[in-house]
Amino acid sequence: MARIALGSIGTGVLLAFTAGFVDTTGFIALFGLFTAHVTGNFVLIGAGLAEPHQALVGKLLALPVFVLAVAVTRLFVLRREARGRNAVPGLIIAQALLLVLFLLAGIAASPINHGDQPVAILAGMLGVTAMAIQNAGSRTVFASLSPTTVMTGNVTQVVIDLVDLAAQRTSRQQACDRLARMSPAIVAFAIGAVAGALGYKLFSFWCLLAPILAISALLIQMPPHAQSADPV
């Protein structure tokens, strides 16, 4: 099996940190655009019908762009699997490159005075595409890890396991295994979200260098000719 040197927990932590950081940066910089939790944009679109606000174009485009990016990612994974090749390096490299383009487009658009500026929309869609790759990866090549882009399900499961453990209603080993897998991702996502907010305030779009480095770290010592995309 292909093994990422950081191990499955480290992989999940870096992915969750990246998602929290990028989602928060996009939300602050692009007038409330969610790049990772794209369905959250539905709420903001609905709110915009009651009280108009900026960046509605980007929010409307986010879902179709996300869907297209997920479809392309899935086709890439299927093609690599058909050839017996590891899809993980390609997905990581693509996501890192898109985050670099997100950074550059954000810098080009700055200062962003309106969320519907063409360059601001472009920056947002680059961020959405990058996170769509991670979302698709979490359902395919990283399926053995806990979800890393949306934490609601993880938090729900952690609370259920804690209650069941206290009530002795579940297997202690299974519950502990899930807690050990999900808890680091939740913490890393939260740290990424806080770091994204502070980073953008201090360094504007240059703060995206942090998640770019985090996602790139997943390539450390990865076997170049591995046949399996299983990261654990």
Phi, psi and omega in degrees: 000150175284129181239124172283130189304330183286347181083168186295321180294314179298322178297312179298322179296313181294320179294316180294319177301315180300314181296314179298319182293310184292319181297317180291318178300314179297321181297317182286314188284330189245036171057049172087022178275124173274126178262329180263311180267069191296330180293342174298337178294335178300319180298317182288328175295316177299319178296327180293337177289329180274322181218100186307137176215179189278168172068026178292327179298313179299320180293323178291325181281338188302315184293309179298323177295317178300312181299315179298316181295320177297318180298315179296319178298316179298317179297321178297315180297315180298320179295317179295319179296322180297333179265003181069030182248158181278122181275345187301309182302318180298320180293318180295316180297316179299316180296317180298317180295320178293324176293325175297316179294324175300314178301311184294319179293322178296318178296318180296327182279341185288144355284136182273109182266343180211133184292345181262014172297138183306316181291326177294320177297317178301315179301315180298318181291330174294318176296318178298317181296318178300316182283337174295322177299316180293320177299315179294321179297324181292340178263353185234270187289338178249027185295338180284347178269164172288155178306142185242355184254332178229125190263356184302313180296321179296313181298318179301313182293321179298316180296316178301315181296320179296318178294316180295324176295317180296325181268000181055046182253006182214166176294124182299320182294314180297316180296317180295323178297317179294318179298319180292330181277321187270324185300315179300324179294320179297313180297317181295321178298315180297317178297318178299320180297315179295316180296323178296319179295311180293320181298317180293322179298323184272323191233008183055216185292345177299339180298340180294351174299330181297306178293331176298316178293322181296313181290326179292333180296341179292343181277354184299124175056022176287129179302125186290337184241028181296145183267342183245147178264006180291119187277359186255000000 
